[in-house]
């Protein structure tokens, strides 16, 4: 029988680590994070300051824009239409009473002046019918006169034809107001 020879397995021997001399290796320096924190703090402050400046400058621009919009445009010259005086019998309250009134209408532009002049018979008829339906006690007070002015505006603003637009009458100024 043949004898087999045992195989020899080489042993792995770890290398011996020699102790390192402290002088031979460079000292390990721990990096300071203080510098990193200082840089981050500066960046945060700068970005916050920039954002704050942008906000306040942008708000100032909005305020200036709003102030520009709030400025009234120069008023155009007013346009007036003077109507001939009206004399009407008022509704009876125990005796005959008359109203003699003259007034001026304030309108939007010259085109409306021309339109009122063109339709003056209709304007005068509307106002006469409305005035003759009043009683002296209704229109003798300040509130009554203001209400009468509003009613005159409503009567004259109505379109003169079915497809027409209403007029831009903004005010009525009484130049004469006599009740007898």
Rosetta constraint file for C-alpha pairs under 8 A:
AtomPair CA 20 CA 24 HARMONIC 7.08 0.50
AtomPair CA 20 CA 25 HARMONIC 7.48 0.50
AtomPair CA 21 CA 25 HARMONIC 7.12 0.50
AtomPair CA 32 CA 36 HARMONIC 7.91 0.50
AtomPair CA 33 CA 37 HARMONIC 6.32 0.50
AtomPair CA 34 CA 38 HARMONIC 6.27 0.50
AtomPair CA 35 CA 39 HARMONIC 6.30 0.50
AtomPair CA 36 CA 40 HARMONIC 6.20 0.50
AtomPair CA 37 CA 41 HARMONIC 6.03 0.50
AtomPair CA 38 CA 42 HARMONIC 6.24 0.50
AtomPair CA 39 CA 43 HARMONIC 6.23 0.50
AtomPair CA 40 CA 44 HARMONIC 6.15 0.50
AtomPair CA 41 CA 45 HARMONIC 6.15 0.50
AtomPair CA 42 CA 46 HARMONIC 6.11 0.50
AtomPair CA 43 CA 47 HARMONIC 6.11 0.50
AtomPair CA 44 CA 48 HARMONIC 6.00 0.50
AtomPair CA 45 CA 49 HARMONIC 5.98 0.50
AtomPair CA 46 CA 50 HARMONIC 6.04 0.50
AtomPair CA 47 CA 51 HARMONIC 6.06 0.50
AtomPair CA 48 CA 52 HARMONIC 6.05 0.50
AtomPair CA 49 CA 53 HARMONIC 6.04 0.50
AtomPair CA 50 CA 54 HARMONIC 6.09 0.50
AtomPair CA 51 CA 55 HARMONIC 6.13 0.50
AtomPair CA 52 CA 56 HARMONIC 6.21 0.50
AtomPair CA 53 CA 57 HARMONIC 5.95 0.50
AtomPair CA 54 CA 58 HARMONIC 5.83 0.50
AtomPair CA 55 CA 59 HARMONIC 6.04 0.50
AtomPair CA 56 CA 60 HARMONIC 6.10 0.50
AtomPair CA 57 CA 61 HARMONIC 6.28 0.50
AtomPair CA 58 CA 62 HARMONIC 6.30 0.50
AtomPair CA 59 CA 63 HARMONIC 6.07 0.50
AtomPair CA 60 CA 64 HARMONIC 6.07 0.50
AtomPair CA 61 CA 65 HARMONIC 6.08 0.50
AtomPair CA 62 CA 66 HARMONIC 6.06 0.50
AtomPair CA 63 CA 67 HARMONIC 6.02 0.50
AtomPair CA 64 CA 68 HARMONIC 6.07 0.50
AtomPair CA 65 CA 69 HARMONIC 6.22 0.50
AtomPair CA 66 CA 70 HARMONIC 5.99 0.50
AtomPair CA 67 CA 71 HARMONIC 6.28 0.50
AtomPair CA 78 CA 106 HARMONIC 7.03 0.50
AtomPair CA 78 CA 107 HARMONIC 7.58 0.50
AtomPair CA 78 CA 108 HARMONIC 7.63 0.50
AtomPair CA 78 CA 109 HARMONIC 7.97 0.50
AtomPair CA 79 CA 106 HARMONIC 5.83 0.50
AtomPair CA 79 CA 107 HARMONIC 5.62 0.50
AtomPair CA 79 CA 108 HARMONIC 6.55 0.50
AtomPair CA 79 CA 109 HARMONIC 5.96 0.50
AtomPair CA 79 CA 110 HARMONIC 6.72 0.50
AtomPair CA 79 CA 113 HARMONIC 7.79 0.50
AtomPair CA 80 CA 104 HARMONIC 6.49 0.50
AtomPair CA 80 CA 105 HARMONIC 5.53 0.50
AtomPair CA 80 CA 106 HARMONIC 4.54 0.50
AtomPair CA 80 CA 107 HARMONIC 5.99 0.50
AtomPair CA 80 CA 113 HARMONIC 7.48 0.50
AtomPair CA 81 CA 104 HARMONIC 5.60 0.50
AtomPair CA 81 CA 105 HARMONIC 5.10 0.50
AtomPair CA 81 CA 106 HARMONIC 6.48 0.50
AtomPair CA 81 CA 107 HARMONIC 7.38 0.50
AtomPair CA 81 CA 113 HARMONIC 6.23 0.50
AtomPair CA 82 CA 103 HARMONIC 6.60 0.50
AtomPair CA 82 CA 104 HARMONIC 4.44 0.50
AtomPair CA 82 CA 105 HARMONIC 6.45 0.50
AtomPair CA 83 CA 102 HARMONIC 6.85 0.50
AtomPair CA 83 CA 103 HARMONIC 6.19 0.50
AtomPair CA 83 CA 104 HARMONIC 5.96 0.50
AtomPair CA 83 CA 105 HARMONIC 7.72 0.50
AtomPair CA 84 CA 102 HARMONIC 6.43 0.50
AtomPair CA 84 CA 103 HARMONIC 7.83 0.50
AtomPair CA 85 CA 100 HARMONIC 6.85 0.50
AtomPair CA 85 CA 101 HARMONIC 5.57 0.50
AtomPair CA 85 CA 102 HARMONIC 4.19 0.50
AtomPair CA 85 CA 103 HARMONIC 7.19 0.50
AtomPair CA 86 CA 99 HARMONIC 7.73 0.50
AtomPair CA 86 CA 100 HARMONIC 5.56 0.50
AtomPair CA 86 CA 101 HARMONIC 5.29 0.50
AtomPair CA 86 CA 102 HARMONIC 6.15 0.50
AtomPair CA 86 CA 128 HARMONIC 7.17 0.50
AtomPair CA 87 CA 98 HARMONIC 6.96 0.50
AtomPair CA 87 CA 99 HARMONIC 5.57 0.50
AtomPair CA 87 CA 100 HARMONIC 4.34 0.50
AtomPair CA 87 CA 101 HARMONIC 6.56 0.50
AtomPair CA 88 CA 98 HARMONIC 5.69 0.50
AtomPair CA 88 CA 99 HARMONIC 5.37 0.50
AtomPair CA 88 CA 100 HARMONIC 6.63 0.50
AtomPair CA 88 CA 128 HARMONIC 7.01 0.50
AtomPair CA 88 CA 131 HARMONIC 6.92 0.50
AtomPair CA 88 CA 132 HARMONIC 5.71 0.50
AtomPair CA 89 CA 96 HARMONIC 7.33 0.50
AtomPair CA 89 CA 97 HARMONIC 6.02 0.50
AtomPair CA 89 CA 98 HARMONIC 4.57 0.50
AtomPair CA 89 CA 99 HARMONIC 6.38 0.50
AtomPair CA 89 CA 132 HARMONIC 5.80 0.50
AtomPair CA 90 CA 96 HARMONIC 7.44 0.50
AtomPair CA 90 CA 97 HARMONIC 5.53 0.50
AtomPair CA 90 CA 98 HARMONIC 5.50 0.50
AtomPair CA 90 CA 99 HARMONIC 6.56 0.50
AtomPair CA 90 CA 131 HARMONIC 7.43 0.50
AtomPair CA 90 CA 132 HARMONIC 5.17 0.50
AtomPair CA 90 CA 133 HARMONIC 6.59 0.50
AtomPair CA 90 CA 134 HARMONIC 5.74 0.50
AtomPair CA 90 CA 135 HARMONIC 5.49 0.50
AtomPair CA 90 CA 136 HARMONIC 6.57 0.50
AtomPair CA 91 CA 97 HARMONIC 7.53 0.50
AtomPair CA 91 CA 132 HARMONIC 6.75 0.50
AtomPair CA 91 CA 133 HARMONIC 6.14 0.50
AtomPair CA 91 CA 134 HARMONIC 5.85 0.50
AtomPair CA 91 CA 135 HARMONIC 4.92 0.50
AtomPair CA 91 CA 136 HARMONIC 7.51 0.50
AtomPair CA 92 CA 96 HARMONIC 5.99 0.50
AtomPair CA 92 CA 97 HARMONIC 6.89 0.50
AtomPair CA 92 CA 135 HARMONIC 6.98 0.50
AtomPair CA 93 CA 135 HARMONIC 7.22 0.50
AtomPair CA 93 CA 136 HARMONIC 7.90 0.50
AtomPair CA 97 CA 136 HARMONIC 7.28 0.50
AtomPair CA 97 CA 179 HARMONIC 6.95 0.50
AtomPair CA 97 CA 180 HARMONIC 5.36 0.50
AtomPair CA 98 CA 179 HARMONIC 5.66 0.50
AtomPair CA 98 CA 180 HARMONIC 5.17 0.50
AtomPair CA 99 CA 177 HARMONIC 7.34 0.50
AtomPair CA 99 CA 178 HARMONIC 5.71 0.50
AtomPair CA 99 CA 179 HARMONIC 4.60 0.50
AtomPair CA 99 CA 180 HARMONIC 6.54 0.50
AtomPair CA 100 CA 176 HARMONIC 7.39 0.50
AtomPair CA 100 CA 177 HARMONIC 5.94 0.50
AtomPair CA 100 CA 178 HARMONIC 5.10 0.50
AtomPair CA 100 CA 179 HARMONIC 6.48 0.50
AtomPair CA 101 CA 174 HARMONIC 7.29 0.50
AtomPair CA 101 CA 175 HARMONIC 7.53 0.50
AtomPair CA 101 CA 176 HARMONIC 5.16 0.50
AtomPair CA 101 CA 177 HARMONIC 4.49 0.50
AtomPair CA 101 CA 178 HARMONIC 6.27 0.50
AtomPair CA 102 CA 174 HARMONIC 5.98 0.50
AtomPair CA 102 CA 175 HARMONIC 5.38 0.50
AtomPair CA 102 CA 176 HARMONIC 4.83 0.50
AtomPair CA 102 CA 177 HARMONIC 6.63 0.50
AtomPair CA 103 CA 172 HARMONIC 6.61 0.50
AtomPair CA 103 CA 173 HARMONIC 5.36 0.50
AtomPair CA 103 CA 174 HARMONIC 4.19 0.50
AtomPair CA 103 CA 175 HARMONIC 5.06 0.50
AtomPair CA 103 CA 176 HARMONIC 6.77 0.50
AtomPair CA 104 CA 172 HARMONIC 5.82 0.50
AtomPair CA 104 CA 173 HARMONIC 5.14 0.50
AtomPair CA 104 CA 174 HARMONIC 6.48 0.50
AtomPair CA 104 CA 175 HARMONIC 7.12 0.50
AtomPair CA 105 CA 169 HARMONIC 6.84 0.50
AtomPair CA 105 CA 170 HARMONIC 7.72 0.50
AtomPair CA 105 CA 171 HARMONIC 5.96 0.50
AtomPair CA 105 CA 172 HARMONIC 4.79 0.50
AtomPair CA 105 CA 173 HARMONIC 6.44 0.50
AtomPair CA 106 CA 169 HARMONIC 5.80 0.50
AtomPair CA 106 CA 170 HARMONIC 5.64 0.50
AtomPair CA 106 CA 171 HARMONIC 5.13 0.50
AtomPair CA 106 CA 172 HARMONIC 6.33 0.50
AtomPair CA 106 CA 173 HARMONIC 7.85 0.50
AtomPair CA 107 CA 112 HARMONIC 6.59 0.50
AtomPair CA 107 CA 113 HARMONIC 7.02 0.50
AtomPair CA 107 CA 167 HARMONIC 7.90 0.50
AtomPair CA 107 CA 168 HARMONIC 5.71 0.50
AtomPair CA 107 CA 169 HARMONIC 4.44 0.50
AtomPair CA 107 CA 170 HARMONIC 5.89 0.50
AtomPair CA 107 CA 171 HARMONIC 7.50 0.50
AtomPair CA 108 CA 112 HARMONIC 6.79 0.50
AtomPair CA 108 CA 168 HARMONIC 5.47 0.50
AtomPair CA 108 CA 169 HARMONIC 6.49 0.50
AtomPair CA 108 CA 170 HARMONIC 7.33 0.50
AtomPair CA 109 CA 113 HARMONIC 6.81 0.50
AtomPair CA 110 CA 114 HARMONIC 6.34 0.50
AtomPair CA 111 CA 115 HARMONIC 6.27 0.50
AtomPair CA 112 CA 116 HARMONIC 6.08 0.50
AtomPair CA 112 CA 167 HARMONIC 6.85 0.50
AtomPair CA 112 CA 168 HARMONIC 7.49 0.50
AtomPair CA 113 CA 117 HARMONIC 6.19 0.50
AtomPair CA 114 CA 118 HARMONIC 6.09 0.50
AtomPair CA 115 CA 119 HARMONIC 6.29 0.50
AtomPair CA 116 CA 120 HARMONIC 5.61 0.50
AtomPair CA 116 CA 123 HARMONIC 7.27 0.50
AtomPair CA 119 CA 123 HARMONIC 6.37 0.50
AtomPair CA 119 CA 160 HARMONIC 7.33 0.50
AtomPair CA 120 CA 124 HARMONIC 6.04 0.50
AtomPair CA 121 CA 125 HARMONIC 6.12 0.50
AtomPair CA 122 CA 126 HARMONIC 6.13 0.50
AtomPair CA 122 CA 160 HARMONIC 7.69 0.50
AtomPair CA 123 CA 127 HARMONIC 6.27 0.50
AtomPair CA 123 CA 155 HARMONIC 7.89 0.50
AtomPair CA 123 CA 156 HARMONIC 6.05 0.50
AtomPair CA 124 CA 128 HARMONIC 5.95 0.50
AtomPair CA 125 CA 129 HARMONIC 6.14 0.50
AtomPair CA 126 CA 130 HARMONIC 6.26 0.50
AtomPair CA 126 CA 155 HARMONIC 6.31 0.50
AtomPair CA 126 CA 156 HARMONIC 7.37 0.50
AtomPair CA 127 CA 131 HARMONIC 6.00 0.50
AtomPair CA 127 CA 152 HARMONIC 6.47 0.50
AtomPair CA 127 CA 155 HARMONIC 6.74 0.50
AtomPair CA 127 CA 156 HARMONIC 7.59 0.50
AtomPair CA 128 CA 132 HARMONIC 6.04 0.50
AtomPair CA 129 CA 133 HARMONIC 6.53 0.50
AtomPair CA 130 CA 134 HARMONIC 7.19 0.50
AtomPair CA 130 CA 152 HARMONIC 7.89 0.50
AtomPair CA 134 CA 138 HARMONIC 6.69 0.50
AtomPair CA 134 CA 139 HARMONIC 7.33 0.50
AtomPair CA 135 CA 139 HARMONIC 6.87 0.50
AtomPair CA 136 CA 140 HARMONIC 5.93 0.50
AtomPair CA 136 CA 179 HARMONIC 7.01 0.50
AtomPair CA 137 CA 141 HARMONIC 7.55 0.50
AtomPair CA 138 CA 144 HARMONIC 5.54 0.50
AtomPair CA 139 CA 143 HARMONIC 7.75 0.50
AtomPair CA 139 CA 144 HARMONIC 4.25 0.50
AtomPair CA 139 CA 145 HARMONIC 5.27 0.50
AtomPair CA 139 CA 148 HARMONIC 6.92 0.50
AtomPair CA 140 CA 144 HARMONIC 6.22 0.50
AtomPair CA 140 CA 145 HARMONIC 6.83 0.50
AtomPair CA 140 CA 179 HARMONIC 7.78 0.50
AtomPair CA 141 CA 145 HARMONIC 6.30 0.50
AtomPair CA 142 CA 146 HARMONIC 6.32 0.50
AtomPair CA 143 CA 147 HARMONIC 6.13 0.50
AtomPair CA 144 CA 148 HARMONIC 6.05 0.50
AtomPair CA 145 CA 149 HARMONIC 6.17 0.50
AtomPair CA 146 CA 150 HARMONIC 6.38 0.50
AtomPair CA 147 CA 151 HARMONIC 6.26 0.50
AtomPair CA 148 CA 152 HARMONIC 6.16 0.50
AtomPair CA 149 CA 153 HARMONIC 6.29 0.50
AtomPair CA 149 CA 171 HARMONIC 7.73 0.50
AtomPair CA 149 CA 172 HARMONIC 5.74 0.50
AtomPair CA 149 CA 173 HARMONIC 7.90 0.50
AtomPair CA 150 CA 154 HARMONIC 6.26 0.50
AtomPair CA 150 CA 172 HARMONIC 7.87 0.50
AtomPair CA 151 CA 155 HARMONIC 6.18 0.50
AtomPair CA 152 CA 156 HARMONIC 6.20 0.50
AtomPair CA 152 CA 172 HARMONIC 7.58 0.50
AtomPair CA 153 CA 157 HARMONIC 5.89 0.50
AtomPair CA 153 CA 169 HARMONIC 6.46 0.50
AtomPair CA 153 CA 170 HARMONIC 7.64 0.50
AtomPair CA 153 CA 171 HARMONIC 7.07 0.50
AtomPair CA 153 CA 172 HARMONIC 6.95 0.50
AtomPair CA 154 CA 158 HARMONIC 6.64 0.50
AtomPair CA 156 CA 167 HARMONIC 7.45 0.50
AtomPair CA 156 CA 169 HARMONIC 7.78 0.50
AtomPair CA 157 CA 166 HARMONIC 5.21 0.50
AtomPair CA 157 CA 167 HARMONIC 4.67 0.50
AtomPair CA 157 CA 168 HARMONIC 6.79 0.50
AtomPair CA 157 CA 169 HARMONIC 6.43 0.50
AtomPair CA 158 CA 165 HARMONIC 7.92 0.50
AtomPair CA 158 CA 166 HARMONIC 5.23 0.50
AtomPair CA 158 CA 167 HARMONIC 6.84 0.50
AtomPair CA 159 CA 163 HARMONIC 7.73 0.50
AtomPair CA 159 CA 164 HARMONIC 5.21 0.50
AtomPair CA 159 CA 165 HARMONIC 5.47 0.50
AtomPair CA 159 CA 166 HARMONIC 4.67 0.50
AtomPair CA 159 CA 167 HARMONIC 6.85 0.50
AtomPair CA 160 CA 164 HARMONIC 6.40 0.50
